[in-house]
Amino acid sequence: MSENMIQLSVFALVTAIIGLLTYMKCRGNNRHQSTQNKEYFLAGGGLSWIFVAGSITLTNLSTDQLVGMNGNQMALLAWWEFSAVIGLIILAKLFLPVYYKYNCTTTTELLEKRYNNKHIRAVIGAIFFLGNAFIYMPAVIYSGALFMQTMFNVDIPLMYIAVAFATLGAVYAFFGGLRAVAVSDTYSGVLLLGMAIFVVFLALNAINYDFSDIPAERLTFIGDNDSPLPWHTLLTGMIFIQMFYWGTNQTITQRAMAAPTLKEAQKGVFAAAGIRILIVPAIVVIPGIVSYKLYGDIGDAAYGRIVGDLMPTWLTGVFAAAMAAAVLSTYNSLLNSATALYVCDIHEAYIKKDPNVVRLSGWVTLLLSILTLTLVPIYQQAESIINLLQQLNGLLSMPILSIFIVGLMFKNIDARAGIGAVIFGVLLYASLTFEFSPFYSSWHYIHLMPVTLAACVSFALLANKFVFGNAIQFASSNDIEIA
């Protein structure tokens, strides 16, 4: 049997085992029409803390993380993972109690109930939806295809691999719902984390644990002004980035809202935080640093190259299955959350109150998958996929976070003031960060995030008072429950 056939056979076997285990765990869960949204989008509130932790971990940890962070080939990027722990704690202690209090299906449902207005929910749901469609899903499919192409050193056009990933992910998201996604995430996550740790040891062994000849700027945790992550950004915008991503982002938070109780959800989030601080930083930076010593500055190709060169042949099929599972997991998680936002926030509010959720989700999934594939060539032009993602993320993150903060901290706020603040924030951040703008600022984009956040909060409060004539009142402690 040829080497490729062995790899393919192992790949198929491992993938089939994950699928079988997922089926056995999920079978027997009936979907009743009256609770179909909760079942399809929140797994019927039946995820134990283990599956909450597993799904959060693997939804976040995909090829855009492994390929993108290792592609910077420096230790500095580990700060994204260390600071994520703070974001997860904020999710568990601040946001989750409120989501559970209001019995939310989507994070944006909280906005509807705090502002007493369905339009603000629809606007923010649409922005999250577009962010998934234009930023996150194309990035995941592109980075996954690039990794497979680099690891196996195959002469197959990247778009062919991207089409295969998008098609499989769409099929899985349509037929599985969140329960199947979360369960398979957990099983795949155990495999992926184990294999990624193994890659770290292979990489260290390849250089005999000798980091000499690697430039100091590649090893330092204190970035200078010219680095991708200057040290002072950790004191300004980083905490707000993590608060937005882990606390309000539907794709991540949806998993934590799918537990039977708040306490169970918090256990899962804390377990995910433990994985984040103990395991993830090493697997997203060490292979990249080692690849710099072995191959030089090769950017986003670093992770696939080092795995392809160092991984024993008989294990490459297993690793390919783990990476494919990570790509598909993140992609179909994005699809599931985007579909939830459209169905719950837009379609049910403005088009049809009680649609066939599964059928409607299928059409949305198909359209999103087609859009994803048309955007992949754009991401091929990016110098660094992870840095591009973080910069684009700022267009949405701070304006959206601002109205969550205003909605939770204040009451009697007109929803139109919140919507205006979001529009203002998107335009402000774009004008400050993109070089074609006459208002372009040379500040690091992370520094511009708290500036944007403060400006949006101020805009909402001032518009509420002087345009809509409402007195500004702080919310009571009953509205913000810290558990």
BELKACOR-V977372 format. One record per residue. RES is the residue in one small letter. PHI is phi in degrees with one decimal (* if undefined). PSI is psi in whole degrees, 0 to 359 (none if undefined). OMEGA is omega in radians with two decimals (999 if undefined). Layout:
RES,PHI,PSI,OMEGA  RES,PHI,PSI,OMEGA
This chain:
m,*,134,-3.10  s,-68.6,163,3.13  e,-61.1,318,-3.14  n,-65.0,323,3.13  m,-67.3,323,3.09  i,-63.3,313,3.13  q,-59.8,315,-3.12  l,-64.8,320,-3.13  s,-65.5,316,3.11  v,-64.3,317,3.11  f,-57.2,311,-3.12  a,-64.8,320,-3.12  l,-64.7,312,-3.12  v,-63.6,318,3.12  t,-62.7,319,3.13  a,-65.2,321,3.12  i,-63.1,316,3.10  i,-62.0,317,3.12  g,-62.8,319,3.14  l,-65.6,314,3.12  l,-61.2,321,3.11  t,-64.3,315,3.13  y,-61.2,316,-3.11  m,-64.4,325,3.14  k,-74.6,326,-2.99  c,-96.4,346,-3.07  r,-64.6,150,3.10  g,88.1,359,3.09  n,-91.0,105,-3.09  n,-82.2,145,3.08  r,-103.4,116,3.10  h,-96.6,138,-3.04  q,-55.9,322,-3.06  s,-68.6,338,-3.14  t,-122.8,27,-3.00  q,-63.9,321,3.11  n,-58.4,312,-3.13  k,-62.8,321,-3.13  e,-70.2,311,-3.04  y,-72.1,320,-3.05  f,-100.0,339,3.13  l,-127.5,21,3.07  a,53.1,31,3.14  g,63.4,20,-3.09  g,64.8,32,-3.02  g,-113.5,16,-3.11  l,-85.7,124,3.03  s,-73.4,168,-3.07  w,-60.3,330,3.13  i,-62.6,314,-3.11  f,-75.5,331,3.01  v,-61.7,312,-3.14  a,-63.7,315,-3.12  g,-64.4,318,-3.11  s,-70.8,319,3.08  i,-60.1,316,-3.09  t,-63.1,310,-3.03  l,-78.9,332,3.06  t,-62.1,320,3.12  n,-79.0,320,-3.02  l,-91.4,97,3.11  s,-135.2,194,-3.08  t,-66.1,333,3.10  d,-65.0,331,3.05  q,-80.6,306,-3.08  l,-64.2,315,3.14  v,-74.9,313,-3.05  g,-67.8,314,-3.11  m,-71.2,315,3.06  n,-64.1,334,3.12  g,-65.9,338,3.04  n,-75.7,341,3.06  q,53.8,45,3.11  m,-153.1,151,-3.09  a,-69.3,336,-3.01  l,-54.5,326,-3.05  l,-67.6,347,3.10  a,-61.5,339,3.14  w,-62.2,332,3.07  w,-60.0,322,-3.11  e,-79.1,319,3.10  f,-60.5,316,-3.10  s,-72.9,338,3.10  a,-62.0,332,3.12  v,-59.9,320,3.11  i,-63.8,319,3.11  g,-61.2,320,3.12  l,-67.4,322,3.10  i,-65.4,319,3.09  i,-62.8,320,3.08  l,-58.4,311,-3.06  a,-68.1,320,-2.99  k,-93.8,334,-3.07  l,-111.6,305,-3.01  f,-77.6,314,-3.07  l,-58.3,316,3.11  p,-56.6,325,-3.14  v,-74.2,318,3.10  y,-59.4,318,-3.12  y,-71.7,325,3.10  k,-61.2,319,-3.11  y,-92.0,3,3.09  n,54.3,51,-3.04  c,-79.8,142,2.96  t,-93.3,322,3.05  t,-121.9,157,3.11  t,-62.9,328,-3.11  t,-71.1,341,3.06  e,-62.3,330,3.08  l,-61.1,320,3.13  l,-63.8,318,3.12  e,-58.6,319,-3.07  k,-78.7,328,3.12  r,-77.8,324,3.14  y,-94.5,353,-3.13  n,54.7,49,-3.06  n,-156.7,125,-3.11  k,-76.9,338,-3.07  h,-69.4,323,3.13  i,-67.3,326,3.05  r,-62.4,316,-3.11  a,-66.0,320,-3.13  v,-64.4,312,-3.12  i,-70.7,323,3.04  g,-59.2,319,3.12  a,-65.8,321,3.12  i,-66.0,315,3.06  f,-58.5,316,3.14  f,-58.1,312,-3.13  l,-67.7,326,3.08  g,-62.7,316,3.06  n,-60.9,316,-3.04  a,-69.6,319,-3.00  f,-100.3,342,-3.08  i,-115.3,299,-2.91  y,-77.7,313,-3.08  m,-66.0,315,3.07  p,-61.4,324,-3.14  a,-65.5,319,-3.13  v,-66.1,314,-3.12  i,-66.7,318,3.12  y,-62.6,310,-3.08  s,-66.2,325,3.09  g,-66.1,317,3.12  a,-66.0,319,3.12  l,-62.0,317,-3.14  f,-61.7,313,-3.12  m,-63.2,319,3.13  q,-63.8,319,-3.11  t,-75.6,317,-3.08  m,-62.1,314,-3.09  f,-91.4,355,3.10  n,51.1,49,-3.08  v,-98.4,149,-3.14  d,-93.5,59,3.11  i,-119.0,131,3.13  p,-54.2,138,-3.09  l,-57.3,325,-3.11  m,-65.4,329,3.10  y,-63.3,317,3.13  i,-67.0,321,3.12  a,-61.6,318,3.12  v,-61.8,318,3.13  a,-62.4,315,3.13  f,-62.2,312,-3.08  a,-63.4,321,-3.14  t,-66.4,311,3.14  l,-63.3,318,3.13  g,-63.1,320,3.13  a,-64.7,317,3.12  v,-61.4,316,-3.11  y,-65.4,315,-3.12  a,-62.7,322,-3.10  f,-67.7,313,-3.05  f,-84.6,338,-2.99  g,-91.4,321,-2.98  g,70.4,178,-3.05  l,-66.4,326,-3.10  r,-59.4,309,-3.13  a,-65.3,322,3.11  v,-61.5,313,-3.09  a,-66.8,319,-3.13  v,-66.7,313,3.13  s,-66.4,327,3.05  d,-55.8,315,-3.07  t,-67.2,313,3.12  y,-63.5,316,3.11  s,-66.2,325,-3.12  g,-64.3,320,3.09  v,-60.0,316,3.13  l,-65.2,314,-3.09  l,-64.8,314,-3.13  l,-62.7,319,3.11  g,-61.6,315,-3.14  m,-69.2,322,-3.14  a,-66.5,322,3.06  i,-63.8,320,3.10  f,-61.4,321,3.11  v,-62.5,321,3.11  v,-59.2,313,-3.14  f,-67.6,323,3.07  l,-61.7,317,-3.13  a,-65.3,314,3.14  l,-63.1,321,3.13  n,-66.3,327,-3.12  a,-64.5,333,3.11  i,-111.5,15,3.14  n,53.6,36,3.11  y,57.3,28,-3.09  d,-109.2,111,-3.10  f,-97.1,12,3.09  s,-65.3,156,-3.12  d,73.8,0,3.02  i,-93.1,127,-3.09  p,-54.7,145,-3.08  a,-59.2,326,-3.12  e,-68.3,343,3.08  r,-82.4,342,-3.04  l,-108.7,345,-3.04  t,-76.1,153,3.01  f,-103.2,5,3.13  i,-117.4,99,-3.06  g,-80.5,141,3.09  d,-85.1,183,-3.04  n,-64.1,335,-3.11  d,-93.5,0,-3.10  s,-83.4,165,3.10  p,-62.5,337,-3.09  l,-139.9,79,3.11  p,-56.8,146,-3.02  w,-58.2,326,-3.05  h,-73.0,344,3.08  t,-68.6,337,3.11  l,-67.0,341,-3.10  l,-98.3,356,-3.08  t,-118.6,272,-2.98  g,-84.8,345,-3.01  m,-59.1,316,-3.09  i,-64.4,325,-3.13  f,-74.3,327,3.04  i,-60.3,314,-3.11  q,-68.9,323,3.11  m,-61.2,316,3.12  f,-64.8,309,-3.00  y,-63.1,312,-3.05  w,-87.1,336,-3.02  g,-99.0,332,-3.05  t,-124.7,346,-3.10  n,-70.4,118,-3.05  q,-57.4,321,-3.06  t,-60.8,320,3.14  i,-82.9,309,-3.01  t,-66.7,332,3.12  q,-54.3,323,3.14  r,-66.1,319,-3.11  a,-72.2,338,3.12  m,-85.8,359,-3.06  a,-99.4,10,3.09  a,-84.7,160,-3.14  p,-69.0,331,-3.13  t,-139.3,163,3.08  l,-60.6,315,-3.11  k,-60.8,320,3.12  e,-64.8,318,3.11  a,-62.7,317,-3.13  q,-64.8,321,3.07  k,-58.7,317,3.13  g,-64.1,319,3.14  v,-66.6,318,3.12  f,-65.5,323,3.08  a,-64.1,319,3.08  a,-62.3,323,3.10  a,-64.5,321,3.10  g,-62.7,316,3.08  i,-61.6,319,-3.09  r,-61.3,321,-3.06  i,-88.4,332,-3.05  l,-90.9,329,-2.99  i,-116.6,312,-2.92  v,-63.0,317,-3.11  p,-54.6,319,-3.12  a,-65.2,318,-3.02  i,-77.1,344,-3.13  v,-100.0,356,3.12  v,-127.7,323,-3.03  i,-62.9,312,3.10  p,-58.1,323,3.13  g,-66.5,319,3.11  i,-63.4,315,3.13  v,-62.4,320,-3.13  s,-63.6,331,3.08  y,-64.4,319,3.12  k,-68.1,324,-3.08  l,-80.5,321,-2.97  y,-124.2,349,-3.05  g,89.3,197,-3.08  d,-82.4,97,-3.11  i,-116.1,7,2.99  g,62.6,221,-3.01  d,-67.0,350,3.09  a,-80.8,355,-2.98  a,-60.6,312,-3.02  y,-67.7,314,3.12  g,-61.9,323,-3.13  r,-67.0,314,-3.06  i,-70.9,324,3.08  v,-67.5,315,-3.14  g,-61.8,326,-3.10  d,-83.2,325,-2.97  l,-102.8,335,-3.10  m,-71.0,130,3.06  p,-56.2,142,-3.05  t,-55.1,320,-3.07  w,-69.5,346,3.13  l,-99.5,349,-3.06  t,-64.4,327,3.09  g,-65.3,321,3.10  v,-65.9,315,-3.13  f,-64.9,320,3.10  a,-61.0,320,3.11  a,-64.4,319,3.13  a,-64.5,315,-3.12  m,-69.0,320,3.09  a,-62.1,320,3.10  a,-62.1,321,3.13  a,-66.0,317,3.11  v,-62.7,309,-3.10  l,-63.8,322,-3.14  s,-61.9,309,-3.13  t,-64.8,319,-3.10  y,-65.6,312,-3.11  n,-73.8,339,2.99  s,-66.8,317,3.08  l,-63.5,318,3.10  l,-62.2,315,-3.11  n,-63.7,317,-3.13  s,-70.7,321,3.11  a,-63.6,320,3.11  t,-64.8,319,3.10  a,-59.6,318,-3.14  l,-63.8,317,-3.13  y,-67.6,311,-3.07  v,-63.5,309,-3.02  c,-78.5,322,-3.01  d,-91.5,332,-3.03  i,-116.9,301,-3.03  h,-61.8,310,-3.10  e,-68.5,334,-3.11  a,-83.3,330,-2.98  y,-124.8,340,-3.02  i,-113.4,301,-3.13  k,-148.8,126,-3.02  k,-67.0,323,-3.03  d,-129.2,71,-3.10  p,-79.1,169,2.95  n,-76.8,103,-2.98  v,-61.3,317,-3.08  v,-65.8,315,-3.12  r,-65.6,315,3.14  l,-62.3,319,3.12  s,-60.4,324,3.13  g,-61.8,317,3.13  w,-67.0,318,3.11  v,-62.9,317,3.13  t,-60.5,317,3.14  l,-61.8,313,-3.11  l,-65.1,320,3.12  l,-65.6,322,-3.13  s,-66.4,321,3.10  i,-64.4,316,3.12  l,-62.2,318,3.13  t,-54.6,313,-3.07  l,-68.8,329,3.10  t,-71.3,339,-3.10  l,-94.4,346,-3.12  v,-54.3,316,3.14  p,-58.2,330,3.12  i,-66.2,318,-3.13  y,-69.9,338,3.07  q,-64.8,338,-3.10  q,-86.8,353,-3.06  a,-73.5,138,3.11  e,-68.4,319,3.09  s,-141.3,117,-3.05  i,-64.1,321,-3.05  i,-72.9,322,3.12  n,-69.4,323,3.08  l,-62.7,317,3.14  l,-59.7,313,-3.09  q,-64.7,322,-3.13  q,-69.1,316,3.11  l,-64.1,326,-3.12  n,-59.1,329,-3.13  g,-63.7,336,3.09  l,-58.9,325,-3.06  l,-103.8,323,-2.88  s,-64.5,307,-3.05  m,-70.6,318,3.07  p,-58.9,319,-3.13  i,-70.0,315,3.13  l,-58.1,325,-3.09  s,-61.0,321,-3.09  i,-81.9,339,2.95  f,-66.1,316,3.14  i,-63.5,313,3.13  v,-62.9,317,-3.12  g,-64.9,326,-3.13  l,-84.0,324,-3.03  m,-87.6,337,-3.07  f,-127.4,162,3.02  k,-130.0,171,-3.10  n,64.0,34,3.12  i,-98.3,127,3.10  d,-70.1,132,-3.09  a,-60.1,329,3.14  r,-65.3,329,3.07  a,-65.9,320,3.10  g,-66.0,315,3.12  i,-62.7,318,3.10  g,-62.4,323,3.12  a,-64.9,322,3.12  v,-65.7,313,3.13  i,-60.8,315,3.10  f,-58.9,317,-3.11  g,-65.6,319,3.11  v,-61.9,315,-3.13  l,-66.5,320,-3.14  l,-64.2,311,-3.11  y,-63.4,318,3.13  a,-62.3,319,-3.11  s,-67.8,333,-3.10  l,-89.0,335,-2.98  t,-106.0,337,-3.09  f,-97.3,131,-2.94  e,-64.8,336,-3.13  f,-74.5,349,-3.11  s,-79.7,141,3.08  p,-67.5,345,-3.14  f,-102.0,15,-3.10  y,-54.3,133,3.13  s,-110.5,142,3.12  s,-81.7,358,3.08  w,-62.5,151,3.05  h,-63.0,143,-3.05  y,-61.3,334,3.11  i,-70.4,326,3.06  h,-64.8,328,-3.10  l,-74.6,343,-3.11  m,-68.4,310,3.08  p,-65.2,331,3.05  v,-62.2,314,3.12  t,-63.4,318,-3.14  l,-60.5,310,-3.13  a,-62.0,321,3.14  a,-66.0,321,-3.13  c,-68.4,316,3.10  v,-60.4,315,3.13  s,-62.4,318,3.14  f,-60.1,313,-3.11  a,-62.3,315,-3.10  l,-68.5,319,-3.14  l,-68.9,318,3.10  a,-64.0,320,3.14  n,-60.4,321,-3.08  k,-83.2,311,-2.96  f,-95.3,338,3.11  v,-96.5,317,-3.06  f,-104.5,358,2.98  g,69.7,28,3.13  n,-102.2,136,3.07  a,-70.7,142,3.13  i,-83.7,122,-3.11  q,-128.9,135,3.07  f,-72.7,145,3.10  a,-72.1,154,3.11  s,-79.2,167,-3.14  s,-65.3,338,3.11  n,-68.7,337,-3.13  d,-82.6,331,3.14  i,-116.3,100,-3.09  e,-99.5,115,3.10  i,-100.2,119,-3.07  a,-104.7,none,999
